């Protein structure tokens, strides 16, 4: 493809809203100013983030997954610190796709720019965005103009802003929804985009809409703000509205969203979220980014006080005509079929059609129409696939498609009579695989492929698990097929591991002086009920043994489940002790000379390394004592999980606190073998020797994790509820992981 030259900018300007065109021009100027040293790097960092330009991992250009080669990072300081921008090196561009909706023209343009500006791959994220990797910063204004010409923006796709607004891909065709939330998602996204009241947040704010309470739908439970569609009858008239939720989030320590308002009339949702934004901007944390999400503000104030402040703020808002105009416009929303629906006829079907039909086809509430999910491995689509999908959308549906939070593509309004022809047309694209939404359809974040925070290869592991499970798919038991696997490259949960039946997040351990990639095993999360419950980590297993974990856990569930018992219920019934015992034999690592494969990650033959995450002082000669202390800490946090399962919340809190103290004591033993067992002394020595010196800190938020110990030391005895005990257990697990990482850095010091 050849880039446009000459007057193409002027032509595109005519197709863009004037404010957006002006903003892109401003950004282009800011890039030039930064190159000349006339714009502060920290200011520029937030500027580019708010326009979707994000940093990318540096890894010496080693090819990792057969498609992308990791190269020099650009920009190098995506958390507002670090060396200056490298202008000749690529980064990542995140593109907002509200509620995952794309028309055929937009799909074709995305295909074009992926080839012209990136590596030819459009990556679907877990929030219905598109990401392009290996984009040069100087190309981003032109890329933005191309996108804006077809109604797509990258504005506020990153940074401390309202991120992409997501919604259920079944909205409008779901058999159990209250009403179609699609146009409301559009209204919320466009009303808040660039709004003055959302420009002063301490961190990002994510919003999701769901048409019902009980399915996964929009996963409102894990979002900063959530809307669940509801109706009520007043004076004989049905009214539309939403239950409003606040303060959810995954990340290192997950929070379940809390009900803020039972029912908000549809015409009030825009001012309500404007008021929420103002409260968050005014009172949310700004200095400590680790505590700056709205979930921490809700926790600090309490949901009742937060509600009072929002109501007070709403009453003071100046009237905005768009509140009602944009909601009135939802009545004009139309997502109509291309052709009349017709039943699936009898006769010969293509080979593989029946399995695909059982797993990938959902019967819409509209007779003789189906929603079809196209399984997209790792969420990656080539430019060729994108163009062909645009053609298929014009041929079989209404020229549109949607992206799902499970990193797939969805076609709606497919006439049942066309299903065999659609299946045949998907085969040359490699998108005809059955098992959409099944155990073989694995969600994974970018991990070490391109993310600078990735610890282990989430994509490499996902590829291997998917390969094995897809090969076995026809033989799998039906209850096993329904399980969900989600993988994150680190504890930050971009792969949504907390809400999977079987989840994993990357970490590492030191064995015989070598760093070994591991994954924490997280069991018993709940995908349905809008991400209704979070799982807890059971223990770290070497990355190479994770396929064995999946096989063992799935087989035990198939064999031992009781009639009608879900995976979550099964895990609760057998208890954490039994689960831990189940996995114990898989935690061993053979010596380096015995099996070197354990010392490299999936898809990467090189010896595993945490890279340049920082170094510390030498560990001295007390390695075995420190290892023993960290093992004691892991045992205590496991006992805390057992106590939590048994609803012994105070015991869970005490054990979680003790586990952190043991981990701190283990580190202190690298300096003082005779450290006291008194928690006051341990915490004091840890603060002096590891926190204040910065030895415990690294780019994976060691300072934040140190604060978990100090907070628990002050107030663990005040814990009395399940939620607060659950949070303390999560924080203890993360503190222990940070202690392991600190110890590894100390050992690696020459």
Residue pairs with C-beta under 8 A, 6 or more apart in sequence:
1 112
1 115
1 116
3 116
3 142
9 142
9 145
12 145
12 146
12 148
12 149
13 21
13 145
15 148
15 149
15 150
16 24
16 145
16 148
16 149
17 148
19 194
20 148
20 153
20 155
21 145
21 148
23 155
24 141
24 144
24 145
24 148
25 141
27 47
27 48
27 51
27 140
27 141
27 144
28 141
30 39
30 44
30 47
31 137
31 138
31 140
31 141
33 39
34 41
34 44
34 85
35 87
39 47
41 77
41 84
41 85
42 80
42 81
44 85
45 75
45 77
45 78
45 80
46 80
46 159
46 160
48 75
48 137
48 140
49 78
49 158
49 159
49 160
50 155
50 156
50 158
50 159
50 160
50 161
51 140
51 144
51 154
51 155
51 157
51 158
52 93
52 94
52 95
52 96
52 140
52 144
52 154
52 155
52 156
52 157
52 158
53 75
53 91
53 92
53 93
53 135
53 137
53 140
53 154
53 158
54 78
54 91
54 92
54 93
54 94
54 158
55 73
55 74
55 75
55 76
55 77
55 78
55 91
55 92
55 452
56 70
56 71
56 73
56 74
56 90
56 91
56 92
56 133
56 134
56 450
56 452
57 70
57 73
57 448
57 449
57 450
57 451
57 452
57 454
58 70
58 71
58 72
58 73
58 76
58 452
59 70
59 71
59 448
59 611
60 70
61 69
61 70
61 71
61 72
62 69
62 70
62 604
62 606
63 69
63 70
64 70
64 448
64 449
64 457
64 460
64 603
64 604
65 449
65 459
65 460
65 463
65 603
66 603
67 119
67 121
67 380
68 119
68 121
68 133
68 134
68 449
68 450
70 449
70 450
71 89
71 90
71 134
72 86
72 88
72 89
72 90
73 86
73 89
73 91
73 452
74 85
74 86
74 87
74 89
74 90
74 91
74 136
74 137
75 85
75 86
75 91
75 137
76 82
76 83
76 84
76 85
76 86
77 83
77 84
77 85
78 452
79 289
79 699
85 137
87 136
87 137
87 138
88 136
89 136
90 133
90 134
90 135
90 136
91 134
91 135
91 136
91 137
92 131
92 132
92 133
92 134
92 135
92 450
93 117
93 118
93 131
93 132
93 133
93 135
93 140
93 143
93 154
94 125
94 129
94 130
94 131
94 154
94 157
94 158
95 110
95 129
95 130
95 131
95 132
95 147
95 152
95 153
95 154
95 157
96 129
96 152
96 153
96 154
96 155
96 156
96 157
96 163
96 164
96 189
97 128
97 129
97 130
97 152
97 164
97 403
98 128
98 164
98 165
98 166
98 185
98 186
98 189
98 190
99 128
99 165
99 166
99 167
99 171
99 181
99 182
99 185
99 186
99 189
99 209
99 402
100 128
100 166
100 167
100 169
100 402
100 403
100 404
100 405
100 410
101 182
101 186
101 400
101 402
102 110
102 400
102 401
102 402
102 403
103 393
103 399
103 400
104 390
104 391
104 393
104 394
104 399
104 400
105 150
105 390
106 150
106 151
106 152
107 386
107 387
107 389
107 390
107 393
107 401
108 386
108 387
108 390
109 146
109 147
109 149
109 150
109 152
110 122
110 130
110 152
110 386
111 122
111 383
111 384
111 386
111 387
111 390
112 146
112 383
113 132
113 143
113 146
113 147
114 120
114 121
114 122
114 132
114 383
114 386
115 383
117 132
117 135
117 136
117 139
117 142
117 143
118 132
118 133
118 134
118 135
119 132
119 133
119 134
120 382
120 383
121 132
121 133
121 380
121 381
121 382
121 383
122 130
122 131
122 132
122 380
122 381
122 383
122 386
123 130
123 131
123 132
123 133
123 378
123 379
123 380
123 381
123 446
124 130
124 376
124 379
124 380
124 381
124 403
124 404
124 407
124 408
124 409
125 131
125 379
125 407
126 405
126 406
126 407
126 443
126 445
126 494
126 495
126 496
127 163
127 164
127 166
127 206
127 405
128 164
128 166
128 402
128 403
128 404
128 405
129 157
129 164
129 403
130 403
131 446
132 143
133 450
135 143
140 154
143 154
144 153
144 154
147 153
147 154
153 193
155 193
155 194
156 162
156 163
156 193
156 194
156 198
157 163
157 164
158 204
159 204
160 201
160 202
160 203
160 204
161 198
161 199
161 201
161 204
161 205
162 192
162 193
162 195
162 198
162 204
162 205
162 206
162 207
162 277
163 204
163 205
163 206
163 207
164 189
164 206
165 185
165 188
165 189
165 192
165 207
165 208
165 209
166 185
166 206
166 207
166 208
166 209
166 218
166 219
166 223
166 405
167 181
167 182
167 185
167 208
167 209
167 210
167 211
167 218
168 174
168 177
168 181
168 209
168 210
168 211
168 215
168 216
168 217
168 218
169 371
169 402
169 403
169 404
169 405
169 410
169 412
170 177
170 211
170 215
170 217
170 362
170 371
171 177
171 180
171 181
171 182
171 185
171 209
171 211
172 180
172 182
172 335
172 412
173 364
173 365
173 366
173 369
173 371
173 412
173 413
174 211
174 212
174 215
174 217
174 364
174 365
175 363
175 364
175 365
176 211
176 212
176 214
176 215
177 211
177 212
177 217
177 229
178 211
178 212
178 229
178 230
178 231
178 240
179 211
179 229
179 231
179 240
180 211
180 333
180 335
181 209
181 210
181 211
181 218
181 227
181 229
182 333
182 335
183 329
183 330
183 332
183 333
184 209
184 227
184 229
184 242
184 266
184 269
184 327
184 330
185 209
186 330
186 333
187 269
187 270
187 326
187 327
187 329
187 330
188 207
188 209
188 227
188 269
188 270
188 273
190 326
191 270
191 273
191 274
191 322
191 326
192 198
192 207
192 273
192 274
192 277
195 274
195 277
197 274
197 277
197 278
197 281
198 205
198 277
198 281
199 281
200 281
201 277
201 280
201 281
201 284
201 292
202 284
202 285
202 286
202 289
202 292
202 293
203 284
203 289
203 292
203 293
203 294
204 224
204 293
205 224
205 225
205 277
205 280
205 294
206 223
206 224
206 225
206 249
207 223
207 224
207 225
207 226
207 227
207 273
208 218
208 219
208 220
208 223
208 225
208 226
208 227
209 218
209 220
209 226
209 227
209 228
209 229
209 242
210 217
210 218
210 219
210 220
210 226
210 227
210 228
210 229
210 530
211 217
211 218
211 228
211 229
212 228
212 229
213 228
213 243
213 529
213 530
214 528
214 529
214 530
215 528
215 529
215 530
216 527
216 528
216 530
216 531
217 228
217 530
218 226
218 227
218 228
218 530
219 405
219 496
219 499
219 530
219 531
220 226
220 227
220 228
220 245
220 248
220 257
220 530
220 531
221 245
221 248
221 256
221 257
221 529
221 530
221 531
221 532
222 248
222 249
222 250
222 254
222 256
222 257
222 496
222 498
222 499
222 531
223 245
223 248
223 249
223 257
224 246
224 247
224 248
224 249
224 257
224 293
224 294
224 295
225 244
225 245
225 246
225 257
225 273
225 276
225 294
226 244
226 245
226 246
226 248
226 257
226 530
227 242
227 243
227 244
227 245
227 269
228 242
228 243
228 245
228 530
229 240
229 241
229 242
230 240
230 241
230 242
230 243
230 263
231 238
231 239
231 240
231 241
232 238
232 239
232 241
232 263
233 239
239 265
239 266
240 265
240 266
241 263
241 264
241 265
241 266
241 268
242 263
242 264
242 266
242 269
243 259
243 261
243 262
243 263
243 264
244 259
244 260
244 261
244 264
244 269
244 272
245 257
245 258
245 259
245 260
246 257
246 258
246 260
246 276
246 294
246 298
246 303
246 306
247 255
247 257
247 258
247 294
247 295
247 297
247 298
247 299
247 303
247 306
248 255
248 256
248 257
248 258
248 295
248 531
249 255
249 293
249 294
249 295
250 492
250 493
250 496
250 498
250 499
250 534
251 293
251 491
251 492
251 493
252 491
252 492
252 493
252 701
252 704
252 705
252 730
252 734
253 727
253 730
253 731
253 734
254 493
254 498
254 534
254 730
255 295
255 299
255 727
256 533
256 534
256 723
258 298
258 303
259 303
260 276
260 303
260 306
260 307
260 310
261 272
261 307
264 272
266 327
266 330
267 323
267 324
267 327
268 323
269 327
270 320
270 322
270 323
270 326
270 327
271 314
271 317
271 320
271 323
272 310
272 314
274 314
274 317
274 320
275 310
275 311
275 313
275 314
275 317
276 294
276 310
276 313
278 313
278 317
279 297
279 306
279 309
279 310
279 313
280 294
280 297
283 297
283 301
283 309
284 292
284 293
284 294
284 296
284 297
285 291
285 292
285 296
285 297
286 292
290 701
290 703
290 704
290 707
291 704
297 306
298 306
301 309
335 398
335 400
335 412
335 413
336 398
336 413
337 366
337 369
337 397
337 398
337 413
337 415
338 396
338 397
338 398
338 399
338 413
339 415
339 418
340 415
341 366
341 367
341 368
341 369
341 415
341 416
341 417
342 368
342 415
342 416
342 417
343 368
343 416
343 417
344 416
344 417
344 419
344 420
345 417
349 420
350 420
350 423
350 424
350 427
352 423
352 432
352 434
353 419
353 420
353 423
355 434
355 473
355 474
356 423
356 432
356 433
356 434
357 419
357 423
358 434
359 434
359 435
359 436
359 437
359 438
359 481
360 372
360 373
360 374
360 375
360 434
360 435
360 436
361 370
361 371
361 372
361 373
361 419
362 370
362 371
362 372
362 373
363 369
363 370
364 370
364 371
364 412
364 413
366 413
368 415
368 416
368 417
369 412
369 413
369 414
369 415
369 416
370 414
370 416
370 419
371 410
371 411
371 412
371 413
371 414
372 410
372 411
372 412
372 414
372 419
372 422
373 404
373 408
373 409
373 410
373 436
373 437
374 389
374 408
374 409
374 410
374 411
374 426
374 431
374 436
375 408
375 431
375 433
375 434
375 435
375 436
375 441
376 407
376 408
376 409
376 431
377 433
377 463
377 466
378 407
378 444
378 459
378 462
378 463
378 466
379 407
379 408
379 444
381 389
381 409
385 429
385 430
385 431
388 428
388 429
389 401
389 409
389 429
389 431
392 411
392 422
392 425
392 426
393 399
393 400
393 401
393 411
395 425
396 411
396 414
396 415
396 418
396 421
396 422
396 425
397 411
397 412
397 413
397 414
398 413
400 412
401 409
401 410
401 411
401 412
402 409
402 410
402 412
403 409
403 410
404 410
405 496
406 436
406 437
406 441
406 443
407 443
408 436
408 441
409 431
411 422
414 422
423 432
426 432
433 470
434 473
435 441
435 469
435 470
435 473
435 481
437 484
438 473
438 481
438 482
438 483
439 469
439 476
439 480
439 481
439 482
439 483
439 484
439 485
439 550
439 554
440 466
440 469
440 470
440 473
440 481
441 466
442 462
442 465
442 466
442 469
442 485
442 486
442 487
443 462
443 484
443 485
443 486
443 487
443 495
443 496
443 500
444 458
444 459
444 461
444 462
444 486
444 487
444 488
444 489
444 495
445 451
445 454
445 458
445 459
445 487
445 488
445 489
445 494
445 495
446 454
446 458
446 459
446 489
446 494
447 454
447 455
447 456
447 457
447 458
447 459
447 460
447 487
447 488
447 489
447 490
447 495
447 506
448 454
448 455
448 456
448 457
448 458
448 460
448 489
448 506
448 601
448 604
449 457
449 459
449 460
451 489
451 490
451 494
452 699
453 489
453 490
453 492
453 699
453 700
454 489
454 490
454 506
455 489
455 490
455 506
455 507
455 508
455 517
455 610
455 700
456 489
456 490
456 506
456 507
456 508
456 517
456 518
456 519
456 543
456 601
457 489
457 506
457 517
457 543
457 601
457 602
457 603
457 604
458 487
458 488
458 489
458 495
458 504
458 506
459 489
459 603
460 601
460 602
460 603
460 604
461 487
461 504
461 519
461 543
461 546
461 602
462 485
462 487
463 602
463 603
464 547
464 602
464 603
465 485
465 487
465 546
465 547
465 550
468 547
469 476
469 550
473 481
477 558
479 557
479 558
479 561
480 554
480 555
480 557
480 558
483 501
483 502
483 554
483 557
483 567
484 500
484 501
484 502
484 527
485 500
485 501
485 502
485 503
485 504
485 550
486 495
486 496
486 497
486 499
486 500
486 503
486 504
487 495
487 497
487 503
487 504
487 505
487 519
488 494
488 495
488 496
488 497
488 503
488 504
488 505
488 506
489 495
489 505
489 506
490 505
490 506
490 507
490 700
491 505
491 507
491 520
491 700
491 734
491 737
493 505
495 503
495 505
496 503
496 531
497 503
497 504
497 505
497 522
497 525
497 535
498 522
498 525
498 534
498 535
499 525
499 526
499 527
499 531
499 533
499 534
499 535
500 522
500 525
500 527
500 535
501 523
501 524
501 525
501 527
501 567
501 568
502 521
502 522
502 523
502 549
502 550
502 553
502 554
503 521
503 522
503 523
503 525
503 535
504 519
504 520
504 521
504 522
504 546
505 519
505 520
505 522
505 537
506 517
506 518
506 519
506 520
506 543
507 518
507 519
507 520
507 540
507 737
507 740
507 741
508 515
508 516
508 517
508 518
508 608
508 610
508 740
508 741
508 744
509 515
509 516
509 518
509 540
509 542
509 589
509 740
509 744
510 516
510 740
510 743
510 744
510 747
511 589
511 592
512 591
512 592
513 747
514 592
514 599
514 607
514 608
515 599
515 608
515 609
515 610
515 744
515 748
516 542
516 543
516 589
516 598
516 599
516 608
517 542
517 543
517 600
517 601
517 608
518 540
518 541
518 542
518 543
519 540
519 541
519 543
519 546
520 537
520 538
520 539
520 540
520 541
520 733
520 737
521 537
521 538
521 539
521 540
521 541
521 546
521 549
521 583
522 535
522 536
522 537
522 538
523 535
523 536
523 538
523 553
523 571
523 579
524 533
524 535
524 536
524 567
524 568
524 571
524 572
525 531
525 533
525 534
525 535
525 568
526 532
526 533
526 534
526 568
533 568
534 726
535 571
536 576
536 641
536 644
536 726
536 729
536 730
536 733
537 733
538 576
538 579
538 580
538 583
538 638
538 641
539 580
539 583
539 587
539 634
539 638
540 587
541 549
541 583
541 586
541 587
542 586
542 587
542 588
542 589
542 598
543 598
543 601
543 602
544 597
544 598
544 602
545 586
545 587
548 586
549 583
549 586
552 582
552 583
552 586
553 582
556 582
557 567
557 570
560 570
560 574
561 567
561 570
562 570
562 573
565 573
571 579
572 645
575 642
575 645
576 638
576 641
576 642
576 645
577 642
580 638
589 598
590 598
592 599
596 607
599 607
599 608
600 606
600 607
600 608
601 608
610 741
610 744
613 698
613 699
613 700
613 741
613 745
614 697
614 698
614 699
614 745
615 745
615 746
615 748
615 749
616 695
616 742
616 745
616 746
616 749
617 670
617 695
617 746
617 749
618 746
618 747
618 749
619 626
619 670
619 743
619 746
619 747
619 749
620 670
620 671
622 669
622 670
622 673
623 747
625 666
625 669
625 673
626 666
626 667
626 669
626 670
626 743
627 666
628 666
629 662
629 663
629 665
629 666
629 667
629 669
630 662
630 663
630 666
630 736
630 739
630 740
630 743
632 662
632 666
633 659
633 660
633 662
633 663
633 666
633 736
633 739
634 659
634 736
635 659
636 655
636 656
636 658
636 659
636 662
636 732
637 655
637 656
637 659
637 729
637 732
637 733
637 736
639 655
640 651
640 652
640 653
640 654
640 655
640 656
640 659
640 728
640 729
640 732
641 652
641 729
643 649
643 651
643 652
643 655
644 652
644 722
644 725
644 726
644 729
647 722
649 719
649 720
649 721
649 722
649 724
649 725
650 717
650 719
650 720
650 725
652 719
652 725
652 728
652 729
653 716
653 717
653 719
653 724
653 725
653 728
654 716
654 717
656 712
656 716
656 725
656 728
656 729
656 731
656 732
657 712
657 713
657 716
657 728
657 732
659 732
659 735
659 736
660 708
660 709
660 712
660 731
660 732
660 735
660 736
661 679
661 682
661 683
661 709
661 713
663 735
663 736
663 739
664 682
664 683
664 686
664 690
664 709
664 739
665 675
665 677
665 682
666 739
666 743
667 686
667 690
667 696
667 739
667 742
667 743
668 675
668 682
668 685
668 686
668 689
668 690
669 675
670 743
670 746
671 689
672 685
675 681
675 682
675 685
676 682
679 713
683 709
683 710
683 713
686 696
686 706
686 709
687 706
687 710
689 695
690 696
690 706
690 742
691 697
691 703
691 706
695 742
695 746
696 702
696 703
696 705
696 706
696 738
696 739
696 742
697 703
697 706
698 738
698 741
698 742
698 745
700 738
700 741
701 738
702 738
702 741
702 742
705 731
705 734
705 735
705 737
705 738
706 735
706 738
708 731
708 732
708 734
708 735
709 735
711 731
712 728
712 731
712 732
716 728
719 725
719 728
